[in-house]
Amino acid sequence: MSTSTAAVRDEVLAVDRRQNDPKAFEYLETIVKGDILATAIFLPDPSRAAQKFRKTSVYLDTSVLVFALGYAGESRAAPAREMLELLYQAGADLRCFSHTADEIRSILTACAYRIERNQLVDSYGPSIEYFLERGFPASEIRIFIEKLEKDLAGLRVKIVDKPPFEADYMVDEQQLAEHIWLSASSSDGAIEYGFFSSKSTSGRPLT
């Protein structure tokens, strides 16, 4: 077992013991995603060193692209851009769905709206905090919106439409949930929260 895999295992057990801690599960999700991506990119197994991402499309989520575009500061942009560069150099085809681009536009629009109207009391999230810290006017944020497609292309990210829904090729989420529950549930129900709870008591941050 690799060191990173052991760390993820230990964190799973820790979250299991803190079954009513949604923040801990959020951290765990981030750790797992990072471990999977790091393993795929750096290929710690020497026997797989020749493995590449040729003919592989990697679809990027909103937060990754917001960070890579620099809308949350350089400290977040640098590692995101490095990850995209590593994927590109490994032969990956970088993409995002059109609705992801729309989400980025919505985030920027919300930031510009709040700054323009000085509605900042309950504003939070990396993007709005960065724009406020650097003193960006609403007009400059709107320029980011207009340049979004060009800036994504500069990161070698292609915008594509979501593929049509085809039931024959989709995972039955209910059956998957039941399988996970039967395979991983504990006697005290600790894992149930992590896999099945989707409730949130807070609004979505302006990423």
Buried (B, 14 or more C-beta within 10 A) or exposed (E): EEEBEEEBEEBBEEBBEBBEBBEBBEBBEEBEEEBEBBBBBEBEEEEEEEEEBEEEEBBBEBBBBBBBBBBBBEEBBEEBBEBBBBBBEBEBBBBBBEEBBEBBBBBBBBBBEBBEEEEEEEBEBBBBBBBBEEEBEBEEBBEBBEEBEEBBEEBBBEBBEEEEEEEEEEEEEEEEEEEBBEEEEEEEEBBBBBBEEEEEEEEEBBB
